[in-house]
Amino acid sequence: MTVPFLQSIIVLLAGIVLIVVLTTKYKIHAFFALIAACLFVGLGLELSLADILTTTKTGFGNIIGALGFIIVFGTTLGILLEHTGATVVLANAILKLTGQQRAAGAMNITGYVVGLPIFCDSGYIVLSSLNNNIAVRTGTAMVLMAASLASGLYAVHCLIPPHPGAAAATATLSADFGLVVLYGMLVAIPTACCGFLWAKYATRNMLAMRPSKQHHVETEQAKRQQLPRIGIAVLPIVIPILLIGIRSFITIDESSLFLLKSLYAIGAPEVALGIGILFAVLGKRNWKRKDFNTLLRQAVEKAGDILLIIGAGGAFGALIAQVNMAEYLSGNNIVSSLGLVFPFMVASLLKTAQGSSSVAIITTATMILPMLGSLGLDHTMGKVCAVLAMGAGSMMVSHANDSYFWVISRFSGVGMSVMLRVYTVATLVMGLVAIGLIYLLYLVF
């Protein structure tokens, strides 16, 4: 890349502004806004049209390949849970335990627990219908409920193995796995809480949701229909989470037992969600073929819109990843004086630029490995804190080039401008809180 680094940063920021303006002021569909931003950024980086098209298609395809089945199956699961009344049963159970005033906080804690074994994307998709139902039931602003759940999932995703970024960085730096998990869990608790608290503060003047006419109709239908028992209602959510969680702790090879291989296979998020769909069907006894086919068609149509936007976000992220920030920073002579701040800073820049937390952590780990001695981190606690610092950096800042950003937006129905004011700023707060806590840990130990 021969484009000056400053020019690359200016083009990147202008591309993000273009997306915001097109989607908020001119109400252009997010897919077309993201594609327009791809073209703008590509030309600003002095890429040829052929290279822009190739990179855009590759980024689009990679995201669709990674999340396509998960989103379709997750959307189907959510619609079935709504139709069978399972979300009503689960919402009643949660609100009975927490009360309406603490519903958002309860979903933040739920996100933390659920996020320990599974990806934040999968966790949010699985829990989205329940989250939406509670938001309507309690009259809580949807963006608060969305950001609360998302923050809980996101904190553990970025900080704790076996999530891919943290796990890869732990292996790359030869850090103590157990200590990374232990301290990561400790740091993730206040980090997730701060994400929730910021969302609560940012939405303090937003109007609470009012149940729509459609919701009143659905509520009356729910009263008339025979709702599933709590055990049946919870299975479609718990079973996929357990299967995905078990898989994350299994390593297999050719000599592994058949049971382990089977658990590993059905623990794939796509398979686990498919099993969840089968359990969701049990929530209603008398199915009509026409009703069932209609629900499946609605799920596919809803998932199609989501996939287009997420795919375009992946294309945008792949294009601006052409700016090699890691190479620029590693050539700077002042980095050795930054210590723990350096891996945090690099990971945050990479995350902001290309959108993937996992890629940001993995890339940063590879880059700083030979620099551990000069950074003063070439010891047990230094390596552990370096991994966690990269995780903190990979939280910030989640915006239009992050697939998780669009998963939250589309599954919660929250517009981009509100997402940027609430959720994006929440990820900034979370990252800063996390690095502050990690630095304190480093000083103490």
C-alpha positions as CSV (number, residue, x, y, z in Angstrom):
1,M,0.0,0.0,0.0
2,T,1.6,3.2,-1.2
3,V,-1.1,5.5,0.0
4,P,0.2,7.8,2.9
5,F,-1.1,6.6,6.3
6,L,-2.8,10.0,7.1
7,Q,-4.7,9.9,3.8
8,S,-5.9,6.3,4.6
9,I,-7.2,7.4,7.9
10,I,-9.0,10.5,6.4
11,V,-10.6,8.3,3.7
12,L,-11.7,5.7,6.4
13,L,-13.3,8.4,8.5
14,A,-15.0,10.0,5.5
15,G,-16.4,6.6,4.5
16,I,-17.9,6.1,7.9
17,V,-19.5,9.6,7.8
18,L,-20.9,8.8,4.3
19,I,-22.6,5.7,5.7
20,V,-24.1,7.7,8.6
21,V,-25.4,10.5,6.3
22,L,-26.9,8.2,3.7
23,T,-28.7,6.0,6.2
24,T,-29.9,8.7,8.6
25,K,-30.5,11.8,6.6
26,Y,-31.4,10.4,3.2
27,K,-32.9,7.1,4.6
28,I,-31.1,5.0,2.0
29,H,-31.1,1.3,2.8
30,A,-28.0,0.3,4.7
31,F,-26.9,-2.2,2.0
32,F,-26.6,0.4,-0.7
33,A,-25.1,2.9,1.8
34,L,-22.4,0.4,2.7
35,I,-21.7,-0.5,-1.0
36,A,-21.4,3.2,-1.8
37,A,-18.9,3.6,1.0
38,C,-16.9,0.6,-0.3
39,L,-16.5,2.4,-3.7
40,F,-15.7,5.7,-2.0
41,V,-13.1,4.2,0.3
42,G,-11.6,2.0,-2.4
43,L,-11.1,5.0,-4.7
44,G,-9.7,7.0,-1.8
45,L,-7.1,4.3,-1.2
46,E,-6.2,4.5,-4.9
47,L,-7.4,1.0,-5.7
48,S,-8.5,0.0,-9.2
49,L,-12.1,-0.7,-9.8
50,A,-11.2,-4.4,-10.4
51,D,-9.5,-4.6,-7.0
52,I,-12.4,-2.8,-5.3
53,L,-14.8,-5.3,-6.7
54,T,-12.7,-8.3,-5.9
55,T,-12.1,-7.2,-2.3
56,T,-15.8,-6.3,-1.8
57,K,-17.0,-9.6,-3.1
58,T,-14.5,-11.5,-1.0
59,G,-15.5,-9.7,2.2
60,F,-19.2,-10.1,1.4
61,G,-18.8,-13.8,0.8
62,N,-16.7,-14.4,3.9
63,I,-19.3,-12.9,6.2
64,I,-22.2,-14.7,4.5
65,G,-20.3,-18.0,4.6
66,A,-19.6,-17.5,8.3
67,L,-23.0,-16.3,9.5
68,G,-25.5,-17.2,6.7
69,F,-26.9,-20.4,8.2
70,I,-26.7,-19.1,11.8
71,I,-28.8,-16.0,10.9
72,V,-31.4,-18.0,8.9
73,F,-31.8,-20.6,11.6
74,G,-31.6,-18.1,14.4
75,T,-34.3,-16.0,12.8
76,T,-36.5,-19.1,12.3
77,L,-36.0,-20.1,15.9
78,G,-37.0,-16.6,17.1
79,I,-40.2,-16.6,15.0
80,L,-41.2,-20.0,16.2
81,L,-40.6,-19.0,19.8
82,E,-42.8,-16.0,19.3
83,H,-45.6,-18.0,17.6
84,T,-45.7,-20.8,20.2
85,G,-45.8,-18.4,23.1
86,A,-42.4,-19.5,24.5
87,T,-41.1,-16.0,24.7
88,V,-44.2,-14.9,26.7
89,V,-43.5,-17.7,29.2
90,L,-39.8,-16.9,29.5
91,A,-40.5,-13.2,29.8
92,N,-42.9,-13.9,32.6
93,A,-40.3,-16.0,34.4
94,I,-37.6,-13.4,34.1
95,L,-39.8,-10.5,35.1
96,K,-41.1,-12.4,38.1
97,L,-37.5,-12.8,39.3
98,T,-36.2,-9.3,38.6
99,G,-39.2,-7.0,38.3
100,Q,-39.9,-4.7,35.4
101,Q,-37.4,-2.0,36.6
102,R,-34.4,-4.3,36.4
103,A,-35.2,-6.1,33.2
104,A,-32.4,-4.5,31.2
105,G,-29.9,-5.3,33.9
106,A,-31.1,-8.9,34.0
107,M,-30.5,-9.2,30.2
108,N,-27.0,-7.8,30.7
109,I,-26.2,-10.5,33.2
110,T,-27.9,-13.1,30.9
111,G,-25.6,-12.0,28.1
112,Y,-22.5,-12.4,30.3
113,V,-23.4,-15.9,31.3
114,V,-24.6,-17.0,27.9
115,G,-21.5,-15.4,26.2
116,L,-19.0,-17.4,28.2
117,P,-19.2,-20.5,25.9
118,I,-20.7,-19.1,22.6
119,F,-20.0,-16.3,20.1
120,C,-21.7,-13.0,20.8
121,D,-23.4,-13.1,17.3
122,S,-25.0,-16.5,18.0
123,G,-25.9,-15.6,21.6
124,Y,-27.6,-12.4,20.5
125,I,-29.6,-14.1,17.7
126,V,-30.7,-16.9,20.1
127,L,-31.9,-14.4,22.8
128,S,-33.2,-11.6,20.5
129,S,-36.8,-12.7,20.4
130,L,-36.9,-13.0,24.2
131,N,-35.1,-9.6,24.6
132,N,-37.6,-7.9,22.2
133,N,-40.6,-9.4,24.0
134,I,-39.4,-8.2,27.4
135,A,-38.7,-4.7,26.0
136,V,-42.4,-4.5,24.8
137,R,-43.7,-6.0,28.0
138,T,-41.9,-3.6,30.3
139,G,-42.1,-0.6,28.1
140,T,-38.3,-0.3,28.1
141,A,-36.6,1.5,25.2
142,M,-35.6,-1.2,22.7
143,V,-32.1,0.3,22.3
144,L,-31.5,0.0,26.0
145,M,-32.5,-3.7,26.0
146,A,-30.4,-4.3,22.9
147,A,-27.3,-2.6,24.2
148,S,-27.6,-4.2,27.6
149,L,-27.8,-7.8,26.2
150,A,-25.1,-7.0,23.6
151,S,-22.7,-5.6,26.2
152,G,-22.9,-8.7,28.3
153,L,-22.2,-10.9,25.4
154,Y,-19.5,-8.7,23.9
155,A,-17.4,-8.3,27.1
156,V,-16.7,-12.0,27.5
157,H,-16.4,-12.5,23.7
158,C,-13.4,-10.1,23.5
159,L,-11.7,-11.1,26.8
160,I,-12.0,-14.8,27.5
161,P,-10.9,-18.0,25.8
162,P,-12.2,-20.2,24.3
163,H,-13.4,-17.3,22.1
164,P,-11.1,-17.4,19.0
165,G,-9.3,-14.0,19.4
166,A,-8.4,-14.4,23.1
167,A,-7.6,-18.1,22.6
168,A,-5.3,-17.5,19.7
169,A,-3.5,-14.6,21.4
170,T,-3.0,-16.7,24.5
171,A,-1.4,-19.5,22.4
172,T,0.7,-17.0,20.4
173,L,2.2,-15.3,23.5
174,S,2.4,-18.6,25.5
175,A,0.4,-16.9,28.2
176,D,-1.1,-19.0,31.1
177,F,-4.5,-20.1,29.9
178,G,-6.0,-20.5,33.3
179,L,-4.9,-17.0,34.4
180,V,-6.2,-15.4,31.2
181,V,-9.6,-17.1,31.8
182,L,-9.7,-16.2,35.5
183,Y,-8.7,-12.5,35.2
184,G,-10.6,-12.2,32.0
185,M,-13.8,-13.2,33.8
186,L,-13.1,-10.7,36.6
187,V,-12.4,-7.8,34.2
188,A,-15.5,-8.7,32.0
189,I,-18.0,-8.3,34.9
190,P,-17.5,-4.5,35.5
191,T,-16.8,-4.0,31.8
192,A,-20.2,-5.5,30.9
193,C,-21.9,-3.5,33.7
194,C,-20.4,-0.3,32.4
195,G,-21.7,-1.0,29.0
196,F,-25.2,-1.4,30.5
197,L,-24.8,1.7,32.7
198,W,-23.8,3.9,29.7
199,A,-26.7,2.6,27.7
200,K,-29.0,3.4,30.6
201,Y,-27.6,6.9,30.8
202,A,-27.7,7.5,27.1
203,T,-31.3,6.4,26.8
204,R,-32.5,8.3,29.9
205,N,-34.5,10.8,27.8
206,M,-35.7,8.3,25.2
207,L,-39.4,7.5,25.2
208,A,-40.3,4.1,26.5
209,M,-41.8,1.6,24.0
210,R,-45.5,1.5,23.8
211,P,-47.1,-1.8,22.9
212,S,-48.3,-1.7,19.3
213,K,-51.7,-2.8,18.1
214,Q,-50.0,-5.9,16.7
215,H,-48.6,-6.7,20.2
216,H,-52.0,-6.3,21.8
217,V,-53.4,-8.8,19.2
218,E,-50.5,-11.2,19.9
219,T,-51.1,-10.8,23.7
220,E,-54.7,-11.6,23.4
221,Q,-53.9,-14.6,21.2
222,A,-51.3,-15.7,23.8
223,K,-54.0,-15.6,26.5
224,R,-56.3,-17.7,24.4
225,Q,-53.7,-20.3,23.3
226,Q,-52.3,-23.0,25.6
227,L,-48.8,-21.7,26.4
228,P,-46.0,-24.2,26.8
229,R,-44.6,-25.1,30.2
230,I,-41.5,-23.3,31.3
231,G,-39.4,-26.5,30.7
232,I,-40.5,-26.8,27.1
233,A,-40.2,-23.0,26.5
234,V,-36.6,-22.9,27.7
235,L,-35.3,-25.9,25.9
236,P,-35.0,-24.3,22.4
237,I,-32.6,-21.7,23.9
238,V,-30.7,-23.7,26.5
239,I,-30.0,-26.7,24.3
240,P,-28.2,-24.8,21.5
241,I,-26.2,-22.8,24.1
242,L,-25.1,-26.0,25.9
243,L,-24.2,-27.7,22.7
244,I,-22.2,-24.8,21.4
245,G,-20.5,-24.4,24.8
246,I,-19.5,-28.0,25.1
247,R,-18.0,-27.9,21.6
248,S,-15.8,-25.0,22.5
249,F,-14.0,-27.1,25.1
250,I,-13.6,-30.2,22.9
251,T,-10.5,-30.9,20.8
252,I,-10.7,-33.9,18.5
253,D,-8.4,-35.8,16.2
254,E,-8.7,-39.1,14.3
255,S,-8.2,-41.2,17.4
256,S,-11.0,-39.4,19.4
257,L,-14.0,-41.3,20.7
258,F,-17.1,-41.4,18.6
259,L,-19.1,-39.6,21.4
260,L,-16.6,-36.7,21.4
261,K,-16.7,-36.4,17.6
262,S,-20.5,-36.4,17.7
263,L,-20.7,-33.7,20.4
264,Y,-18.2,-31.6,18.4
265,A,-20.3,-32.0,15.2
266,I,-23.7,-31.1,16.8
267,G,-22.1,-28.3,18.7
268,A,-21.5,-26.3,15.5
269,P,-23.7,-23.2,15.9
270,E,-25.6,-24.0,12.7
271,V,-26.4,-27.6,13.8
272,A,-27.2,-26.5,17.4
273,L,-29.6,-23.8,16.2
274,G,-31.3,-26.4,13.9
275,I,-31.8,-28.7,16.9
276,G,-33.2,-25.7,18.8
277,I,-35.7,-25.2,16.0
278,L,-36.9,-28.8,16.5
279,F,-37.4,-28.3,20.2
280,A,-39.2,-25.0,19.4
281,V,-41.7,-27.0,17.3
282,L,-42.6,-29.0,20.4
283,G,-43.9,-25.8,22.0
284,K,-47.1,-26.2,20.1
285,R,-49.2,-29.4,19.8
286,N,-51.5,-28.9,16.9
287,W,-49.5,-27.5,13.9
288,K,-51.2,-26.6,10.6
289,R,-49.1,-27.1,7.6
290,K,-50.1,-23.8,6.1
291,D,-49.2,-21.9,9.3
292,F,-45.9,-23.7,9.6
293,N,-44.9,-23.0,6.0
294,T,-45.9,-19.3,6.4
295,L,-43.7,-19.0,9.5
296,L,-40.7,-20.5,7.6
297,R,-41.3,-18.1,4.7
298,Q,-41.4,-15.1,7.0
299,A,-38.2,-16.3,8.6
300,V,-36.3,-16.6,5.3
301,E,-37.6,-13.2,4.1
302,K,-36.5,-11.5,7.4
303,A,-33.1,-13.2,7.4
304,G,-32.5,-12.2,3.7
305,D,-32.6,-8.5,4.5
306,I,-30.3,-9.0,7.5
307,L,-27.8,-11.0,5.5
308,L,-27.6,-8.4,2.8
309,I,-26.7,-5.7,5.3
310,I,-24.3,-7.9,7.3
311,G,-22.6,-9.0,4.1
312,A,-22.2,-5.4,2.9
313,G,-20.7,-4.6,6.3
314,G,-18.2,-7.4,5.8
315,A,-17.4,-6.0,2.4
316,F,-16.7,-2.6,3.9
317,G,-14.5,-4.1,6.6
318,A,-12.5,-6.1,4.1
319,L,-11.9,-3.1,1.9
320,I,-10.6,-0.8,4.7
321,A,-8.5,-3.6,6.0
322,Q,-6.3,-2.8,3.1
323,V,-4.8,-0.1,5.3
324,N,-2.0,-1.9,7.1
325,M,-2.0,-0.1,10.4
326,A,0.0,-2.8,12.2
327,E,2.9,-2.4,9.8
328,Y,2.9,1.4,10.3
329,L,2.8,1.2,14.1
330,S,5.5,-1.5,14.4
331,G,7.9,0.8,12.6
332,N,7.5,3.6,15.1
333,N,10.4,3.9,17.6
334,I,8.4,5.3,20.5
335,V,6.3,2.2,21.0
336,S,8.7,0.6,23.5
337,S,7.9,3.2,26.1
338,L,4.1,2.5,25.9
339,G,4.2,-0.9,27.7
340,L,0.8,-2.4,28.2
341,V,-0.9,0.5,26.4
342,F,0.7,-0.5,23.0
343,P,-1.1,-3.8,22.5
344,F,-4.3,-2.1,23.6
345,M,-3.8,0.8,21.2
346,V,-2.9,-1.4,18.2
347,A,-5.9,-3.7,18.7
348,S,-8.3,-0.8,19.1
349,L,-7.1,0.8,15.8
350,L,-7.3,-2.5,14.0
351,K,-10.8,-3.2,15.4
352,T,-12.0,0.2,14.4
353,A,-10.5,-0.1,11.0
354,Q,-11.6,-3.6,9.9
355,G,-14.4,-4.5,12.2
356,S,-13.5,-8.0,13.5
357,S,-12.5,-8.3,17.1
358,S,-10.9,-11.7,16.5
359,V,-8.8,-10.5,13.6
360,A,-7.7,-7.4,15.6
361,I,-6.5,-9.6,18.6
362,I,-4.8,-12.2,16.4
363,T,-3.0,-9.6,14.2
364,T,-1.9,-7.6,17.3
365,A,-0.6,-10.8,19.0
366,T,1.5,-11.8,16.1
367,M,2.9,-8.3,15.8
368,I,3.9,-7.7,19.4
369,L,5.3,-11.2,20.1
370,P,8.9,-10.2,19.2
371,M,8.4,-6.9,21.1
372,L,7.4,-8.4,24.5
373,G,10.9,-7.8,25.9
374,S,11.2,-4.2,24.8
375,L,7.6,-3.5,26.1
376,G,8.5,-5.0,29.5
377,L,5.9,-7.7,29.2
378,D,8.1,-10.8,28.8
379,H,7.0,-12.5,32.0
380,T,4.0,-14.5,33.2
381,M,1.7,-11.7,34.4
382,G,2.9,-9.4,31.6
383,K,1.8,-11.9,28.9
384,V,-1.5,-12.5,30.6
385,C,-2.2,-8.7,30.8
386,A,-1.0,-8.2,27.2
387,V,-3.6,-10.7,26.0
388,L,-6.3,-9.0,28.1
389,A,-5.2,-5.6,26.9
390,M,-5.6,-6.7,23.3
391,G,-9.0,-8.0,24.2
392,A,-9.9,-4.6,25.7
393,G,-8.7,-2.9,22.5
394,S,-10.7,-5.2,20.3
395,M,-13.9,-3.9,21.9
396,M,-13.5,-0.4,20.6
397,V,-15.0,0.8,18.5
398,S,-17.8,-1.3,17.1
399,H,-19.5,0.5,14.2
400,A,-20.7,0.0,10.6
401,N,-17.9,-2.4,9.6
402,D,-18.6,-4.8,12.4
403,S,-21.1,-7.7,11.6
404,Y,-22.1,-7.8,15.3
405,F,-23.2,-4.1,15.1
406,W,-25.6,-5.1,12.3
407,V,-26.8,-8.2,14.0
408,I,-27.9,-6.1,17.0
409,S,-29.4,-3.4,14.8
410,R,-31.4,-5.6,12.5
411,F,-32.6,-8.1,15.2
412,S,-33.7,-5.3,17.5
413,G,-35.0,-2.9,14.9
414,V,-32.8,-0.1,16.1
415,G,-31.7,2.5,13.5
416,M,-28.1,3.3,12.8
417,S,-28.0,6.8,14.3
418,V,-29.3,5.5,17.6
419,M,-27.0,2.5,17.5
420,L,-24.0,4.8,17.1
421,R,-25.1,7.1,20.0
422,V,-25.8,4.3,22.4
423,Y,-24.1,1.0,21.5
424,T,-21.0,2.3,19.7
425,V,-20.2,4.7,22.5
426,A,-20.9,1.9,25.0
427,T,-18.1,-0.2,23.3
428,L,-15.7,2.8,23.7
429,V,-16.6,3.0,27.4
430,M,-16.2,-0.7,27.8
431,G,-12.8,-0.8,26.2
432,L,-11.5,2.1,28.3
433,V,-12.9,0.6,31.5
434,A,-11.4,-2.8,30.7
435,I,-7.9,-1.4,30.0
436,G,-8.0,0.6,33.2
437,L,-8.8,-2.5,35.2
438,I,-6.2,-4.6,33.4
439,Y,-3.6,-1.9,34.2
440,L,-4.5,-2.0,37.9
441,L,-4.2,-5.8,37.8
442,Y,-0.8,-5.5,36.3
443,L,0.4,-3.0,38.9
444,V,-0.9,-5.2,41.8
445,F,0.5,-8.5,40.6
